[in-house]
């Protein structure tokens, strides 16, 4: 069976695109792909957050849905590029425990 597919650049992201990308990520993990997520991957975990103060707040709210105090939640962040700095500061200021790893 042959499946037709194409690669395209998404110029702007809307909810439909996020849903499609989440489906792709879930299918890849279900198929055994190594993409930094463990099987089973739920839709909720597959959806990301924006690298903005509002996005960080949304992420923090999702973390608090586990009914664990922020001070007991360790968030491990890989230091790639510079995006991690604002996230780590935001988490720290909100009472979470950010832990930054550095690859060599």
C-alpha positions, 0 to 999 in steps of 0.5 A: 500500500502506497501513501501519498504525502508532502512536506510544506512550511506552515507560515502561521499556526492555528488550532487546526495545525496544532491538532494535526502536528499533535496527531503526527507526533503521537503517531510517530511515538506510537510507531516507535520513533525516538523524538524525546517522548515516551510511549504512550503519548497523549494528545495533551502532552503532545501539544506545546506552549508558546515561548511567551509569558502567556505560554509559560503561564499556560504551561505552569497551569498544566503542571499544577493540574497534577495537584502537586504544589509548585515547590515539589515539581522539578522541571528539567530543561535542556539548555539549547539555544537561549529559549530556556533562560526565560522559561527557567526564570518564569518557573523559578519566579512562580515557585517551581524547581527548574533544573537546567542540563547542559550537553557537551 
